[in-house]
Amino acid sequence: MEDKVTIDSILETMKGWVESRTPIQPTLWLDAAQKLIALLSDLDDVLIEAKMKYERLDRRRSQIIEFIRIAKKKADLKQYE
């Protein structure tokens, strides 16, 4: 079974190459960079979805607060009728 490729695993491998002064072919650097870009793009997608969910929840929270404000106002008016 193949190990899971993560941003951390790629960066750790690249760090090891640099620290050990291992000569690396340019194609390996490019391959690692392409994988990092793809993984970061996936993280961006997750972040965008999370922001959209937060905005929906925040709008809903604002609506609920407004409903509560209206309900309290009506309750206060009924007391004086």
MMTF fields as JSON, N, C-alpha, C and O atoms, coordinates in Angstrom:
{
  "mmtfVersion": "1.0.0",
  "mmtfProducer": "UNKNOWN",
  "numBonds": 323,
  "numAtoms": 324,
  "numGroups": 81,
  "numChains": 1,
  "numModels": 1,
  "chainsPerModel": [1],
  "groupsPerChain": [81],
  "chainIdList": ["A"],
  "bondAtomList": [4, 2, 8, 6, 12, 10, 16, 14, 20, 18, 24, 22, 28, 26, 32, 30, 36, 34, 40, 38, 44, 42, 48, 46, 52, 50, 56, 54, 60, 58, 64, 62, 68, 66, 72, 70, 76, 74, 80, 78, 84, 82, 88, 86, 92, 90, 96, 94, 100, 98, 104, 102, 108, 106, 112, 110, 116, 114, 120, 118, 124, 122, 128, 126, 132, 130, 136, 134, 140, 138, 144, 142, 148, 146, 152, 150, 156, 154, 160, 158, 164, 162, 168, 166, 172, 170, 176, 174, 180, 178, 184, 182, 188, 186, 192, 190, 196, 194, 200, 198, 204, 202, 208, 206, 212, 210, 216, 214, 220, 218, 224, 222, 228, 226, 232, 230, 236, 234, 240, 238, 244, 242, 248, 246, 252, 250, 256, 254, 260, 258, 264, 262, 268, 266, 272, 270, 276, 274, 280, 278, 284, 282, 288, 286, 292, 290, 296, 294, 300, 298, 304, 302, 308, 306, 312, 310, 316, 314, 320, 318],
  "bondOrderList": [1, 1, 1, 1, 1, 1, 1, 1, 1, 1, 1, 1, 1, 1, 1, 1, 1, 1, 1, 1, 1, 1, 1, 1, 1, 1, 1, 1, 1, 1, 1, 1, 1, 1, 1, 1, 1, 1, 1, 1, 1, 1, 1, 1, 1, 1, 1, 1, 1, 1, 1, 1, 1, 1, 1, 1, 1, 1, 1, 1, 1, 1, 1, 1, 1, 1, 1, 1, 1, 1, 1, 1, 1, 1, 1, 1, 1, 1, 1, 1],
  "groupList": [{"groupName": "MET", "atomNameList": ["N", "CA", "C", "O"], "elementList": ["N", "C", "C", "O"], "formalChargeList": [0, 0, 0, 0], "bondAtomList": [1, 0, 2, 1, 3, 2], "bondOrderList": [1, 1, 2], "singleLetterCode": "M", "chemCompType": "L-PEPTIDE LINKING"}, {"groupName": "GLU", "atomNameList": ["N", "CA", "C", "O"], "elementList": ["N", "C", "C", "O"], "formalChargeList": [0, 0, 0, 0], "bondAtomList": [1, 0, 2, 1, 3, 2], "bondOrderList": [1, 1, 2], "singleLetterCode": "E", "chemCompType": "L-PEPTIDE LINKING"}, {"groupName": "ASP", "atomNameList": ["N", "CA", "C", "O"], "elementList": ["N", "C", "C", "O"], "formalChargeList": [0, 0, 0, 0], "bondAtomList": [1, 0, 2, 1, 3, 2], "bondOrderList": [1, 1, 2], "singleLetterCode": "D", "chemCompType": "L-PEPTIDE LINKING"}, {"groupName": "LYS", "atomNameList": ["N", "CA", "C", "O"], "elementList": ["N", "C", "C", "O"], "formalChargeList": [0, 0, 0, 0], "bondAtomList": [1, 0, 2, 1, 3, 2], "bondOrderList": [1, 1, 2], "singleLetterCode": "K", "chemCompType": "L-PEPTIDE LINKING"}, {"groupName": "VAL", "atomNameList": ["N", "CA", "C", "O"], "elementList": ["N", "C", "C", "O"], "formalChargeList": [0, 0, 0, 0], "bondAtomList": [1, 0, 2, 1, 3, 2], "bondOrderList": [1, 1, 2], "singleLetterCode": "V", "chemCompType": "L-PEPTIDE LINKING"}, {"groupName": "THR", "atomNameList": ["N", "CA", "C", "O"], "elementList": ["N", "C", "C", "O"], "formalChargeList": [0, 0, 0, 0], "bondAtomList": [1, 0, 2, 1, 3, 2], "bondOrderList": [1, 1, 2], "singleLetterCode": "T", "chemCompType": "L-PEPTIDE LINKING"}, {"groupName": "ILE", "atomNameList": ["N", "CA", "C", "O"], "elementList": ["N", "C", "C", "O"], "formalChargeList": [0, 0, 0, 0], "bondAtomList": [1, 0, 2, 1, 3, 2], "bondOrderList": [1, 1, 2], "singleLetterCode": "I", "chemCompType": "L-PEPTIDE LINKING"}, {"groupName": "SER", "atomNameList": ["N", "CA", "C", "O"], "elementList": ["N", "C", "C", "O"], "formalChargeList": [0, 0, 0, 0], "bondAtomList": [1, 0, 2, 1, 3, 2], "bondOrderList": [1, 1, 2], "singleLetterCode": "S", "chemCompType": "L-PEPTIDE LINKING"}, {"groupName": "LEU", "atomNameList": ["N", "CA", "C", "O"], "elementList": ["N", "C", "C", "O"], "formalChargeList": [0, 0, 0, 0], "bondAtomList": [1, 0, 2, 1, 3, 2], "bondOrderList": [1, 1, 2], "singleLetterCode": "L", "chemCompType": "L-PEPTIDE LINKING"}, {"groupName": "GLY", "atomNameList": ["N", "CA", "C", "O"], "elementList": ["N", "C", "C", "O"], "formalChargeList": [0, 0, 0, 0], "bondAtomList": [1, 0, 2, 1, 3, 2], "bondOrderList": [1, 1, 2], "singleLetterCode": "G", "chemCompType": "PEPTIDE LINKING"}, {"groupName": "TRP", "atomNameList": ["N", "CA", "C", "O"], "elementList": ["N", "C", "C", "O"], "formalChargeList": [0, 0, 0, 0], "bondAtomList": [1, 0, 2, 1, 3, 2], "bondOrderList": [1, 1, 2], "singleLetterCode": "W", "chemCompType": "L-PEPTIDE LINKING"}, {"groupName": "ARG", "atomNameList": ["N", "CA", "C", "O"], "elementList": ["N", "C", "C", "O"], "formalChargeList": [0, 0, 0, 0], "bondAtomList": [1, 0, 2, 1, 3, 2], "bondOrderList": [1, 1, 2], "singleLetterCode": "R", "chemCompType": "L-PEPTIDE LINKING"}, {"groupName": "PRO", "atomNameList": ["N", "CA", "C", "O"], "elementList": ["N", "C", "C", "O"], "formalChargeList": [0, 0, 0, 0], "bondAtomList": [1, 0, 2, 1, 3, 2], "bondOrderList": [1, 1, 2], "singleLetterCode": "P", "chemCompType": "L-PEPTIDE LINKING"}, {"groupName": "GLN", "atomNameList": ["N", "CA", "C", "O"], "elementList": ["N", "C", "C", "O"], "formalChargeList": [0, 0, 0, 0], "bondAtomList": [1, 0, 2, 1, 3, 2], "bondOrderList": [1, 1, 2], "singleLetterCode": "Q", "chemCompType": "L-PEPTIDE LINKING"}, {"groupName": "ALA", "atomNameList": ["N", "CA", "C", "O"], "elementList": ["N", "C", "C", "O"], "formalChargeList": [0, 0, 0, 0], "bondAtomList": [1, 0, 2, 1, 3, 2], "bondOrderList": [1, 1, 2], "singleLetterCode": "A", "chemCompType": "L-PEPTIDE LINKING"}, {"groupName": "TYR", "atomNameList": ["N", "CA", "C", "O"], "elementList": ["N", "C", "C", "O"], "formalChargeList": [0, 0, 0, 0], "bondAtomList": [1, 0, 2, 1, 3, 2], "bondOrderList": [1, 1, 2], "singleLetterCode": "Y", "chemCompType": "L-PEPTIDE LINKING"}, {"groupName": "PHE", "atomNameList": ["N", "CA", "C", "O"], "elementList": ["N", "C", "C", "O"], "formalChargeList": [0, 0, 0, 0], "bondAtomList": [1, 0, 2, 1, 3, 2], "bondOrderList": [1, 1, 2], "singleLetterCode": "F", "chemCompType": "L-PEPTIDE LINKING"}],
  "groupTypeList": [0, 1, 2, 3, 4, 5, 6, 2, 7, 6, 8, 1, 5, 0, 3, 9, 10, 4, 1, 7, 11, 5, 12, 6, 13, 12, 5, 8, 10, 8, 2, 14, 14, 13, 3, 8, 6, 14, 8, 8, 7, 2, 8, 2, 2, 4, 8, 6, 1, 14, 3, 0, 3, 15, 1, 11, 8, 2, 11, 11, 11, 7, 13, 6, 6, 1, 16, 6, 11, 6, 14, 3, 3, 3, 14, 2, 8, 3, 13, 15, 1],
  "groupIdList": [1, 2, 3, 4, 5, 6, 7, 8, 9, 10, 11, 12, 13, 14, 15, 16, 17, 18, 19, 20, 21, 22, 23, 24, 25, 26, 27, 28, 29, 30, 31, 32, 33, 34, 35, 36, 37, 38, 39, 40, 41, 42, 43, 44, 45, 46, 47, 48, 49, 50, 51, 52, 53, 54, 55, 56, 57, 58, 59, 60, 61, 62, 63, 64, 65, 66, 67, 68, 69, 70, 71, 72, 73, 74, 75, 76, 77, 78, 79, 80, 81],
  "secStructList": [7, 7, 7, 7, 7, 7, 2, 2, 2, 2, 2, 2, 2, 2, 2, 2, 2, 2, 2, 6, 6, 7, 7, 7, 7, 2, 2, 2, 2, 2, 2, 2, 2, 2, 2, 2, 2, 2, 2, 2, 2, 2, 2, 2, 2, 2, 2, 2, 2, 2, 2, 2, 2, 2, 2, 2, 2, 2, 2, 2, 2, 2, 2, 2, 2, 2, 2, 2, 2, 2, 2, 2, 2, 2, 2, 2, 2, 2, 2, 6, 7],
  "xCoordList": [0.831, 0.0, 0.881, 1.878, 0.505, 1.299, 1.028, -0.113, 2.108, 1.942, 1.158, 1.238, 0.402, -0.382, 0.548, 1.385, 0.392, 1.212, 0.514, -0.641, 1.233, 0.696, 1.658, 2.8, 1.181, 2.047, 3.246, 4.385, 2.973, 4.064, 5.088, 6.293, 4.603, 5.545, 6.416, 7.603, 5.814, 6.587, 7.628, 8.795, 7.201, 8.137, 9.248, 10.399, 8.914, 9.928, 10.951, 12.151, 10.468, 11.37, 12.292, 13.5, 11.703, 12.513, 13.521, 14.661, 13.111, 14.015, 15.184, 16.331, 14.878, 15.931, 16.924, 18.13, 16.418, 17.31, 18.268, 19.469, 17.715, 18.529, 19.542, 20.72, 19.087, 19.989, 21.115, 22.239, 20.815, 21.848, 22.663, 23.582, 22.304, 22.996, 22.991, 23.958, 21.879, 21.717, 21.432, 20.528, 22.199, 21.899, 20.558, 20.366, 19.659, 18.316, 18.086, 18.439, 17.493, 17.16, 16.073, 15.175, 16.145, 15.13, 13.709, 12.757, 13.566, 12.219, 11.604, 10.387, 12.436, 11.929, 11.442, 10.413, 12.187, 11.764, 10.434, 9.526, 10.34, 9.111, 7.937, 6.831, 8.171, 7.119, 6.628, 5.425, 7.577, 7.212, 6.429, 5.438, 6.856, 6.168, 4.75, 3.816, 4.581, 3.257, 2.322, 1.146, 2.853, 2.045, 1.644, 0.507, 2.587, 2.273, 1.172, 0.253, 1.264, 0.261, -1.108, -2.113, -1.15, -2.425, -3.016, -4.215, -2.175, -2.669, -3.125, -4.128, -2.395, -2.802, -4.101, -4.925, -4.278, -5.525, -6.702, -7.771, -6.508, -7.556, -7.888, -9.055, -6.848, -7.082, -7.836, -8.695, -7.511, -8.235, -9.711, -10.569, -10.012, -11.408, -12.141, -13.283, -11.478, -12.085, -12.312, -13.351, -11.341, -11.469, -12.625, -13.378, -12.773, -13.868, -15.212, -16.132, -15.337, -16.587, -16.885, -18.033, -15.859, -16.051, -16.496, -17.362, -15.907, -16.309, -17.756, -18.494, -18.167, -19.55, -20.512, -21.553, -20.173, -21.019, -21.106, -22.183, -19.968, -19.957, -20.856, -21.625, -20.762, -21.586, -23.072, -23.879, -23.439, -24.845, -25.304, -26.391, -24.473, -24.818, -24.903, -25.773, -24.012, -24.026, -25.282, -25.881, -25.68, -26.931, -28.12, -29.019, -28.131, -29.226, -29.26, -30.332, -28.088, -28.003, -28.582, -29.322, -28.247, -28.769, -30.292, -30.975, -30.814, -32.269, -32.931, -33.956, -32.342, -32.9, -32.88, -33.851, -31.782, -31.701, -32.781, -33.413, -32.991, -34.033, -35.419, -36.248, -35.686, -36.97, -37.188, -38.291, -36.145, -36.244, -36.542, -37.373, -35.856, -36.085, -37.541, -38.172, -38.067, -39.459, -40.423, -41.403, -40.145, -41.004, -41.018, -42.073, -39.854, -39.799, -40.581, -41.285, -40.456, -41.165, -42.676, -43.409, -43.134, -44.572, -45.033, -46.138, -44.203, -44.558, -44.674, -45.574, -43.767, -43.834, -45.095, -45.727, -45.473, -46.67, -47.93, -48.864, -47.962, -49.13, -49.328, -50.455, -48.238, -48.331, -49.097, -49.775, -48.983, -49.598, -50.998, -51.624, -51.484, -52.825, -53.907, -55.086],
  "yCoordList": [-1.174, 0.0, 1.244, 1.315, 2.205, 3.421, 4.374, 4.529, 5.022, 6.002, 7.208, 7.578, 7.812, 8.985, 10.184, 10.437, 10.919, 12.094, 13.298, 13.589, 13.993, 15.18, 16.345, 16.162, 17.528, 18.702, 18.517, 18.796, 18.044, 17.848, 16.825, 17.023, 15.73, 14.703, 15.211, 14.896, 15.999, 16.559, 17.541, 17.486, 18.443, 19.435, 18.777, 19.207, 17.743, 17.025, 16.361, 16.394, 15.762, 15.124, 16.163, 15.955, 17.285, 18.342, 18.91, 19.191, 19.083, 19.58, 18.612, 19.03, 17.318, 16.308, 16.374, 16.235, 16.588, 16.709, 17.892, 17.783, 19.003, 20.211, 20.042, 20.359, 19.542, 19.385, 18.398, 18.585, 17.353, 16.351, 16.713, 15.994, 17.84, 18.317, 17.256, 17.097, 16.544, 15.512, 16.168, 16.996, 15.801, 16.346, 15.777, 14.562, 16.657, 16.255, 16.745, 17.872, 15.89, 16.27, 17.346, 17.306, 18.291, 19.346, 18.798, 19.401, 17.664, 17.113, 16.686, 16.766, 16.233, 15.873, 17.108, 17.06, 18.223, 19.468, 19.935, 20.352, 19.859, 20.281, 19.392, 19.884, 18.095, 17.164, 17.479, 17.498, 17.723, 18.065, 19.381, 19.494, 20.362, 21.656, 21.497, 22.11, 20.688, 20.471, 19.796, 20.147, 18.838, 18.167, 19.151, 19.132, 20.014, 21.018, 21.958, 22.283, 22.39, 23.292, 22.61, 23.231, 21.355, 20.629, 20.478, 20.676, 20.126, 19.958, 21.287, 21.335, 22.359, 23.677, 24.13, 24.791, 23.777, 24.112, 23.409, 23.998, 22.156, 21.419, 22.094, 22.194, 22.559, 23.256, 24.562, 24.932, 25.261, 26.496, 26.21, 26.975, 25.108, 24.741, 24.481, 24.905, 23.784, 23.495, 24.797, 24.975, 25.707, 26.989, 27.81, 28.422, 27.83, 28.569, 27.998, 28.755, 26.686, 26.049, 26.393, 26.656, 26.39, 26.712, 28.169, 28.465, 29.067, 30.477, 30.652, 31.431, 29.936, 30.037, 29.53, 30.143, 28.413, 27.886, 28.883, 29.104, 29.486, 30.465, 31.65, 32.113, 32.138, 33.278, 32.94, 33.763, 31.727, 31.305, 31.257, 31.73, 30.685, 30.605, 31.993, 32.247, 32.878, 34.231, 34.981, 35.709, 34.801, 35.419, 34.863, 35.613, 33.566, 32.926, 33.442, 33.706, 33.581, 34.112, 35.529, 35.869, 36.341, 37.709, 37.711, 38.525, 36.794, 36.693, 36.314, 36.883, 35.358, 34.911, 36.06, 36.267, 36.803, 37.946, 38.967, 39.521, 39.214, 40.151, 39.629, 40.407, 38.349, 37.766, 37.917, 38.235, 37.691, 37.835, 39.295, 39.569, 40.221, 41.646, 42.018, 42.721, 41.541, 41.823, 41.195, 41.824, 39.965, 39.273, 40.013, 40.158, 40.481, 41.228, 42.53, 42.923, 43.191, 44.454, 44.22, 44.984, 43.168, 42.853, 42.472, 42.829, 41.756, 41.358, 42.591, 42.673, 43.556, 44.801, 45.581, 46.144, 45.621, 46.352, 45.721, 46.433, 44.387, 43.684, 44.0, 44.012, 44.251, 44.562, 45.873, 46.034, 46.803, 48.095, 48.203, 49.261, 47.138, 47.161, 46.979, 46.975],
  "zCoordList": [0.0, 0.0, 0.0, 0.718, -0.799, -0.939, 0.22, 0.656, 0.724, 1.802, 1.304, 0.133, 2.211, 1.875, 1.737, 2.603, 0.637, 0.396, 1.014, 0.704, 1.894, 2.535, 2.333, 1.91, 2.639, 2.554, 3.48, 3.104, 4.69, 5.654, 5.169, 5.326, 4.578, 4.116, 2.97, 2.893, 2.083, 0.968, 1.497, 1.108, 2.389, 2.92, 3.728, 3.664, 4.485, 5.265, 4.343, 4.612, 3.26, 2.298, 1.661, 1.551, 1.246, 0.611, 1.605, 1.236, 2.863, 3.893, 4.086, 4.24, 4.074, 4.202, 3.056, 3.263, 1.845, 0.687, 0.867, 0.62, 1.296, 1.439, 2.557, 2.387, 3.706, 4.85, 4.575, 5.041, 3.822, 3.532, 2.287, 1.895, 1.682, 0.467, -0.635, -1.381, -0.711, -1.722, -3.067, -3.176, -4.09, -5.424, -5.918, -5.966, -6.275, -6.697, -8.114, -8.462, -8.919, -10.289, -10.277, -9.437, -11.187, -11.257, -11.4, -10.903, -12.074, -12.249, -10.915, -10.744, -9.964, -8.643, -7.889, -7.214, -8.005, -7.38, -7.978, -7.259, -9.288, -9.961, -9.57, -9.347, -9.488, -9.097, -7.676, -7.412, -6.776, -5.393, -5.367, -4.645, -6.137, -6.181, -6.731, -6.214, -7.765, -8.337, -7.321, -7.221, -6.582, -5.56, -4.456, -3.985, -4.047, -3.037, -3.522, -2.769, -4.77, -5.339, -5.352, -5.005, -5.745, -5.784, -4.385, -4.191, -3.411, -2.037, -1.438, -0.726, -1.721, -1.227, -1.882, -1.25, -3.131, -3.816, -3.154, -2.989, -2.777, -2.058, -0.734, -0.355, -0.028, 1.237, 1.018, 1.818, -0.072, -0.404, -0.629, -0.187, -1.316, -1.56, -0.245, -0.068, 0.67, 1.975, 2.738, 3.375, 2.672, 3.359, 2.793, 3.551, 1.482, 0.843, 1.274, 1.584, 1.298, 1.743, 3.199, 3.555, 4.036, 5.452, 5.616, 6.439, 4.841, 4.906, 4.472, 5.075, 3.436, 2.964, 4.037, 4.273, 4.69, 5.761, 6.911, 7.465, 7.269, 8.339, 7.993, 8.835, 6.765, 6.356, 6.419, 6.852, 5.986, 6.072, 7.528, 7.859, 8.388, 9.806, 10.438, 11.271, 10.047, 10.583, 10.149, 10.941, 8.886, 8.416, 9.185, 9.567, 9.411, 10.138, 11.584, 12.129, 12.193, 13.546, 13.596, 14.519, 12.613, 12.55, 12.424, 13.045, 11.617, 11.463, 12.789, 13.164, 13.486, 14.763, 15.77, 16.498, 15.811, 16.721, 16.389, 17.289, 15.111, 14.694, 15.086, 15.556, 14.907, 15.307, 16.818, 17.261, 17.591, 19.046, 19.415, 20.281, 18.748, 19.013, 18.732, 19.521, 17.6, 17.228, 18.236, 18.636, 18.64, 19.607, 20.943, 21.56, 21.391, 22.651, 22.538, 23.468, 21.402, 21.193, 21.233, 21.859, 20.567, 20.576, 21.975, 22.384, 22.703, 24.068, 24.952, 25.788, 24.774, 25.546, 25.212, 26.106, 23.935, 23.526, 24.112, 24.482, 24.201, 24.74, 26.224, 26.717, 26.92, 28.346, 28.572, 29.587, 27.622, 27.787, 27.173, 27.247, 26.578, 25.975, 26.986, 26.635]
}
